[in-house]
Amino acid sequence: MQIPQAKLQAIRAGEVTLAFRRWERPRVKVGTRMRTAVGLVEVTALEEVDPADLTEDDARAARAPSVAALRAAQRNRAAAGQPLWRIGLRWAGEDPRGALRERTDGLDEVAERLRRIDARSTHGPWTRAVLELIARRPETLAADLAAEMGRERLAFKADVRRLKDLGLTESLPVGYRLSPRGRALLDVGVLDA
């Protein structure tokens, strides 16, 4: 579920508690926690709603100027024939990967996990090569990094997300960089073993 940056900030501040989406079927469920630029955002409620039943309270909670504007926004969507879903949202705390990126302990365990990822990979070992590439070329477009590795951009980005989940990389407005944890992993040579 894509949420614009301004809305994310408002969710964090508690000013936005609802979003509306037209989907054939829900793409989130109650309890889903999404990692976003402002931390974790949790889905607290989910229900199909008739646009005619939207209220001024809905508009305020979604930070729409009025219920008429909220209804109009839903009519103008490309998926206008699909059901409308009211989604309750709340800020659920900081992204735990932020603290993980700073930790430089347990690197042997991280290296072992990367070895297992490489062993299961359908395109061969890649973890060390991607870490070294990001170290050499921080703030480089993912498409350029993927091309340098002879990979498709979306598959490359999925691999980098796996490294990010381990606290080894950080996403930037353009490209990536190694986190302190990722840099330490390369510096101490535990991947050489």
N, C-alpha and C positions, 0 to 999 in steps of 0.2 A: 504494500500500500504506500504509494508516494504521498508525502505530505510536504508542502512548500516550507521553506526555512522560516518565514515569518510566522506561520501557523505553529511550527514546532516550538518556537520561542514562546508563543502564547500558551501552548499546552504546558510547557515547563512552568510558566508563571501561574497556571491555573485559570487563565482567562478564556481558554477554549477547552470545552469538554465534549464536544460532538463534532463528528464529520459525517458527510453523506456521500455515498457512492452508488452508482448504478452498475450492478453486476448481475449476471445471469444467476449466479449462486455466490454465497459469501466467500471471500478470499482470505478472511481472518476468522478467528473464533474467540469467544470470551476467554480471557486469560493469555492470549497471544501477547508476547513482549517483543516489540520491534526495536532493534538497535538503530538509533538515529544520530544525527549530528548534535543533538542536545542531550543525549543519553537514552535511557529506556522509556518507551511509550507503551503503555499497556491498554489493551482493549478490555473495557469494563462491561460493555453491553453491546448487543447486536440484535436488531430487529428490522424486519421488512416494514416499510411504512408507505402509505398512500401520500403522494405529494399534496393532495388536498387537505390532509390532516396535519401538515406542518404548522407549527405555532410560532409566535413571536419569541417564546422561550427557546425554541429550537434555533431560531435565527441568532439570538444573542449568544447561545452556547457554542454556535459554529462561527461566531464573529462575522455574520452577514449583516448588512445594513438594515434589512427588514425581511419579513417572511416572504414578501413579494419578490425581493431580490434572490432569496434562497430558492424559491420555486423556479424562478427564471433561470438560474444557474443550472438547475437540474434538467430543465427542458432543453437547454442549449447543448447538452453533452451529446457526444456521438452515439452513446449507448442509450439514448432516450427511451427506447422500447423495452429496456430491461428493468427489472424490479429495482426500487430505491431502498437502500439500507441505511438506517440510522446507527451510527457507530459511536459508542461511548468511549472516551479516551481519557487517560490521565498520565502524568509524568510519574514514572516508577523508579527513578533514581539514576545515578551515574552509570555509564556503560562500564561493566567490570573489566573490560579489556584495557581501559585507561590505566588502572593500577597495575595490571599484569604487564603492560609494556615497560614499566619502570623496574620490574623485578629481574634481577640477574642471578638468582639462585635456581637450583634445579635444572641446570642446563643439560646435564647428562640425560635426564628424563625427556627433555624436549628433543634432544638429538635422536634418542631412540624412537620417539613418536614420529619424527620426520623420516627415519629409516623405514618405519612401517608404512607410512604414506607412500613413499617411493616404491616400496615392494608391491603395493597394491595398484599402483598407477597403470592405466592402460596405455600411456604414452611414455613410459620409462621414467627413470629417476629425474626429478625436476627441482626439488626443494632448494638444494644448495645453489644451483645455477640461477634460480629466480632471486634468491637472497643476494647473491653476488652482483647480479645485474642491477637490482634496485640500489645496492650500495654504490655502484659505479655511476648510476644515472638517476639520482633522485629527481623528483619533480619533472619527470618525463611522461608524456602521454602513454597510457596503457597500450594504445594501438601501436605506438612505435616500439615499446618494449616487446610486445607480442610478436611483431614482425621480426625483430632482431633474433628472437628465439624460434622463428618459423612456426608460430602458433596462431590460432584464431583468437581474436581479441576477447570475446566473451568467455571462452574456455580459460584463457590466461587470467582474466580477472577473477574467475571462480577459484583458481588455484591461489591467487594472491589473497583472496578472502580467507582461505584456509590458514594461511600464514598469519593473517591479521587476527583470527580467532585464537591463535596461540600467543598473541601479544608480540609478534616479531616484526610487524610492519605497521605503518600508519598511513591512512589515506590523506592526501592533500587536495587542495582545490584542483591542482593538475598533478596527476601521478601519485607517487608514493615516496616514502623514505623508510629506512630501517628505524625501529624503535631502539632505545637503549638495550633492551633484551635481545633484539635481533643482532645488533652490532656486537654485543658481548658473545653471542653464540658463534659468530664468525671469528672474533678476535681470539677466543680461547682454544679454537681448533677442535672442539668436541665432535664436529662433523667429519674430521679426518679419520677418526677411529673406525 
